[in-house]
Amino acid sequence: MKNKNLFDGFTVNIFFDDEEGYYHAQLMEFPTVSAFGLTPAAAVRQLKTDWKLMKERLKEREKQHTIFVLEFFKDEETVYEYRQPPHIEALSEQALLEVFCDETSSPIVKYRAAMILLTVKKCTKFVPICMEFLNFIINAELDIEDFETWMDLNNFPDLFLDLALIRAYPEVKDFVNYLLTENPRHKKLFFNLAIMSLASLSVKLNRRDAIPILKSNMSHFGHFPKPLLIEMAEYFDKFKEVAGIQGILTNGLADKMPDVETRCLELLQKHDPEFVKEWQAQKETANTQNEASE
């Protein structure tokens, strides 16, 4: 017989053993999982108990295996590649969730579990769990001046880049707003990557509502890679936010990135040619003065 509720869809075989005088119940797909009783119902009840215990043991074994893999997983950048290492691909979503939620898991194991859940498994149900954890860390009474504590926490801001990969826009925006309005204990540790994640998501999803936040925090764009700065300029252009494009230049974000400066000036030429003319004149004057001083 089959009972999907009790035995997860596996087939239960019940037979009477004349020699022993008992009814036997076993899973046909797993013959070693068996039980006996004076009646068929008793045998099935015992089998149900044995099956539950076996699943718990298997679950714990899988969890310990997942922890072992995560502890010795050093090449973290491979999770962003098209094909992940087989031993990482094979980790189950459920086991990773349990490892992350286990209070005894080390910070580095938690971080690696979270990274794989977001980047490899694309697990959207993990997002609120992840955000709850990050909100806890941001206010935790931890001494980040202590080197070991800092090393433990230093990885977690990177999760905001992973959250951008699965387009967790509302959660990231709420977190940035929280950082700005509540000024939590460890704001500095998280803010740069959180605002970078919000910028990336705003560009990808064409979300206009984050523009005031982004424009008022452009001083934190200094760590943005060149492609994202160019995308931000084009994003501001799309919504005719001229001050945003100008801000990339006036905040010195393009000083060592001529490609970014060129693209900003191209876009500004449509909206504010006078600004472009003045900018180029100032650059020419600065170059002349530098040449004269040499």
NUFIPA-252952 format. One record per residue (C-alpha): x, y, z. Coordinates in steps of 0.1 Angstrom, whole numbers, plus 2048, in hexadecimal, padded with zeros to 3 digits. Example, Ala and Ser with C-alpha at 12.3 -4.5 7.8 and 13.67 -1.06 7.14 Angstrom:
BEGIN
87B7D384E/8897F5847/
***
This chain:
BEGIN
800800800/80A8247FD/806840816/81686180B/80E87282B/81E858842/83A84A82C/841866812/8328527F6/8468337FB/8358117F8/82E7FE818/82D7D8815/81B7C5831/81D79F835/818785850/83677085B/82974E864/849744876/84B76288D/82676888F/82878D889/81D7A586D/83A7B685C/8397D884C/8557E5836/85C80081D/8617EE7FB/8798087EF/88D805810/8897E181B/89F7E683A/8857FE847/86D7E6857/8587E0876/8417C5884/8227C2899/8067AB8A4/7EF7BC88B/7F47CD869/7EB7EE879/8047E9895/8207E187D/818800868/818816888/83A809892/84780E86E/83B832870/84F83788F/86E827880/86B83A860/86885B873/888853887/89B849868/89186A856/89D87E874/8BE86C874/8C287184F/8B9895853/8D389A86E/8ED888859/8E689E83B/8E88BD851/90A8B285F/9168AA83C/90B8CD831/91E8DD84D/93D8C9844/93C8D4820/9368F9829/9538F9843/96C8ED828/95D90180B/97891B804/9739267E0/95493A7E6/95694D7C5/94D92D7B2/9289317BD/92594E7A5/930939787/91892976E/92090777B/9269037A1/93B8E77B0/9278C77B2/92B8C47D8/91B8E67DC/9008E07C2/8F78C07D4/8EF8D17F5/8CA8D27FC/8B78F2802/8A78E4821/8C88D9831/8D88FB829/8BA90D83A/8BD8F7859/8E38FE85B/8DE923858/8C2924872/8D690E88B/8E39248A6/90290E8AA/90E913887/92D929884/92B94B873/93F93F855/928921850/909937853/91794F839/920934820/8FE923825/8ED94581F/90294C800/8FA92B7F0/8D492E7F8/8D39507E7/8EB94B7C9/8E89267C1/8C691B7CE/8B593D7C7/8A19367E6/8889537EA/87994580A/89B94A81A/89A970814/885978833/89A961849/8BA97183C/8AD994842/8A298B865/8C597F86C/8D599E85D/8BE9B5871/8CA9A2890/8EF9A6888/8EB9CB880/8E19D28A4/8F39B68B6/90A9C08D3/92A9B48C2/94C9C38C3/9569C789F/9779D68AA/9809B38B5/9919A2897/98198089B/95E98F89E/9649A6881/97098986B/950976875/93A99286B/94D9A084D/93E987834/91998E83C/9169B082A/92099E80A/8FE98D80C/8EE9AD7FF/8FF9A77DE/8F09847DE/8CE9927E7/8D09A77C8/8D49887B3/8B297B7BD/8A299E7BB/8999A27DF/8929C77D9/8789CF7F4/88D9BE80F/8AD9D0805/89C9F2803/88C9ED825/8AD9E4834/8BEA03825/8A2A19832/8A7A09854/8CCA11853/8C5A3584A/8A9A3C863/8B3A27881/8D9A2A87F/8DEA0788E/8FE9FC8A0/9119ED883/904A03867/927A0A859/92E9E5854/90F9E083E/906A0182D/91DA0180F/9139DF802/8EF9E580B/8EDA057F6/9009F47DA/8E79D87DA/8CA9F17D9/8DAA037BC/8DF9E37A9/8BB9D87AF/8AD9FA7A6/8BF9F8784/8B59D477D/8919D9786/88C9FD77A/880A0779C/87DA2D79F/873A2F7C4/896A2A7D1/8A4A487BF/8A2A607DD/8B5A487F2/8D0A427D7/8D4A677CF/8D8A717F4/8F3A567FA/909A597DB/927A5E7F1/925A397F7/927A307D2/94DA327D3/950A0C7D6/939A057B9/94A9F379C/94CA0677A/92F9F3769/9179FB785/920A20785/919A21760/8F8A0F765/8F0A28781/8F6A45769/8DFA3574F/8C6A2D76A/8C5A52774/8C2A5C750/8A5A4574A/891A57765/89FA7975C/8B0A7D77D/8CBA94771/8D8A9C794/8E0A77798/8F6A76779/907A96784/90CA887A7/921A6B799/939A8578B/938A9F7A7/93DA857C2/95DA7A7B1/950A587A9/95EA59786/97FA6978D/993A49785/97AA3B76D/97AA4D74C/960A3673D/948A40758/94FA65754/94BA6372E/929A51731/91CA6A74B/926A87735/915A77717/8F5A7372A/8F7A96739/8FCAA6716/8D7A9E710/8CBAAE730/8E4AC973B/8FDAD2720/908AF0735/913AD9751/927AC4738/938AE372A/941AF074D/94DACD758/964ACA73A/971AED73E/97AAE6763/98BAC6759/99FAD873E/9AAAF3757/9B3AD8771/9C8AC6757/9DAAE574C/9E2AEE770/9F0ACB777/A06ACD758/A13AEF763/A1CAE3785/A30AC5778/
***
